[in-house]
Amino acid sequence: MLTATRKADRAEMVRQLQELATRVGARVDLTAEGSNAFYTRGFHITLNRDGLNASLGVDGGGRNEKNGDYVVSWHMDTDCDKRLSSHFEVLCGHDSVNRYHRRKATGVLRTFPFVLLHLRQCFATLADGTAYEQPQLERVEP
């Protein structure tokens, strides 16, 4: 099993995340390991598709990663006026979508394979049209 505490495993995680991004049609923004003072033993990656961003920071010395926990932060581009659906929330976990504006969510995953599964499922909602709330049609009385 891959672990954030081993450098070779972190490199493999980046490779797998980039491969997943290609499969789901997402753009990748990567802050590579050692590229700045904050990520001396880790990386930060954001996958973006159709205004929806999934960000994951992996710190080889971080408490969460040593415990095997990974946090995926979802947020909408500022120019996107859509709201995340309840279907998307089910995939992220109960009470994970911000109740006020429904434009960000948080997924907490126990292992890296679950991170990959989570990302695949959530990005699949973009493809099948269930990621966002559907506009409510106003009923017009005759």
C-alpha positions as CSV (number, residue, x, y, z in Angstrom):
1,M,0.0,0.0,0.0
2,L,1.2,3.5,-0.8
3,T,2.0,5.8,2.1
4,A,2.7,9.5,2.2
5,T,5.7,9.0,4.5
6,R,7.8,7.3,1.7
7,K,9.2,9.6,-1.1
8,A,8.9,7.0,-3.8
9,D,5.3,6.4,-2.8
10,R,4.5,10.1,-3.0
11,A,5.9,10.2,-6.5
12,E,3.7,7.2,-7.5
13,M,0.7,9.0,-6.0
14,V,1.4,12.0,-8.2
15,R,1.7,9.7,-11.2
16,Q,-1.6,8.0,-10.4
17,L,-3.4,11.3,-9.8
18,Q,-2.1,12.7,-13.1
19,E,-3.3,9.6,-14.9
20,L,-6.7,9.8,-13.3
21,A,-6.9,13.5,-14.3
22,T,-6.3,12.5,-17.9
23,R,-9.0,9.8,-17.8
24,V,-11.6,12.2,-16.4
25,G,-10.7,15.1,-18.6
26,A,-9.4,17.4,-15.8
27,R,-6.6,20.0,-15.9
28,V,-3.8,19.5,-13.4
29,D,-2.1,22.2,-11.3
30,L,0.8,20.6,-9.4
31,T,3.1,22.0,-6.7
32,A,5.8,19.4,-6.8
33,E,7.7,18.1,-3.8
34,G,10.6,20.4,-2.8
35,S,9.4,23.2,-5.1
36,N,8.8,25.5,-2.1
37,A,9.3,25.7,1.6
38,F,5.9,24.4,2.5
39,Y,6.1,21.2,0.4
40,T,9.6,19.9,1.3
41,R,8.2,16.4,2.0
42,G,5.1,16.4,0.0
43,F,3.0,17.9,-2.9
44,H,-0.2,19.7,-3.6
45,I,-2.3,18.9,-6.6
46,T,-5.5,20.5,-7.9
47,L,-7.7,18.8,-10.6
48,N,-10.1,21.1,-12.4
49,R,-12.9,20.2,-14.8
50,D,-15.8,22.4,-15.9
51,G,-15.3,24.9,-13.0
52,L,-15.1,22.2,-10.3
53,N,-11.8,21.9,-8.4
54,A,-10.5,19.0,-6.2
55,S,-7.4,19.9,-4.2
56,L,-5.3,17.5,-2.3
57,G,-2.1,18.3,-0.3
58,V,0.0,15.4,0.8
59,D,2.7,16.1,3.4
60,G,5.0,13.2,4.2
61,G,5.6,14.5,7.7
62,G,2.0,15.5,8.3
63,R,-0.1,14.0,11.1
64,N,-3.1,13.2,8.9
65,E,-1.1,11.4,6.3
66,K,0.9,9.4,8.9
67,N,-2.5,8.2,10.1
68,G,-3.5,7.4,6.6
69,D,-6.1,10.1,6.3
70,Y,-6.4,12.3,3.1
71,V,-8.5,15.4,2.8
72,V,-9.9,16.4,-0.6
73,S,-11.2,19.9,-0.8
74,W,-13.7,20.7,-3.5
75,H,-14.6,24.2,-4.6
76,M,-16.1,26.0,-7.5
77,D,-14.3,28.5,-9.8
78,T,-15.4,32.0,-8.9
79,D,-17.0,32.5,-12.3
80,C,-19.1,29.4,-12.0
81,D,-22.6,30.1,-10.7
82,K,-23.7,26.5,-10.2
83,R,-24.3,24.7,-6.8
84,L,-23.3,21.2,-5.8
85,S,-26.1,18.7,-5.7
86,S,-27.2,16.4,-3.0
87,H,-26.0,13.5,-5.1
88,F,-22.5,15.0,-5.1
89,E,-22.8,15.3,-1.3
90,V,-23.6,11.6,-0.9
91,L,-20.4,10.8,-2.7
92,C,-18.4,13.2,-0.5
93,G,-20.0,12.2,2.7
94,H,-22.9,13.4,4.8
95,D,-22.8,17.1,5.7
96,S,-19.7,17.6,3.5
97,V,-21.2,20.3,1.2
98,N,-21.3,23.8,2.6
99,R,-25.0,24.4,3.5
100,Y,-25.0,28.1,2.9
101,H,-23.8,28.4,-0.7
102,R,-23.2,24.8,-1.8
103,R,-20.1,25.8,-3.7
104,K,-17.5,23.8,-1.7
105,A,-17.2,20.4,0.0
106,T,-14.7,18.3,1.9
107,G,-14.1,14.6,1.5
108,V,-12.0,12.7,4.2
109,L,-10.6,9.4,2.9
110,R,-8.9,6.8,5.0
111,T,-6.5,5.4,2.3
112,F,-5.0,6.6,-1.0
113,P,-7.0,4.0,-3.0
114,F,-10.1,5.6,-1.6
115,V,-8.9,9.0,-2.7
116,L,-8.7,7.7,-6.3
117,L,-12.1,6.1,-6.0
118,H,-13.6,9.2,-4.5
119,L,-12.1,11.4,-7.3
120,R,-13.3,9.1,-10.0
121,Q,-16.9,9.0,-8.6
122,C,-17.1,12.7,-8.0
123,F,-15.7,13.6,-11.4
124,A,-18.1,11.1,-13.0
125,T,-21.0,13.2,-11.7
126,L,-19.8,16.0,-14.1
127,A,-20.0,13.6,-17.0
128,D,-23.5,12.3,-16.1
129,G,-24.9,15.7,-15.2
130,T,-25.6,15.0,-11.5
131,A,-22.8,17.1,-9.9
132,Y,-24.9,20.3,-9.9
133,E,-28.3,21.2,-8.7
134,Q,-30.8,21.4,-11.6
135,P,-32.5,24.8,-12.0
136,Q,-36.0,24.8,-10.7
137,L,-38.6,25.7,-13.3
138,E,-41.2,28.1,-12.1
139,R,-44.7,27.0,-12.4
140,V,-46.8,29.4,-14.3
141,E,-50.5,29.4,-13.4
142,P,-52.8,29.9,-16.4
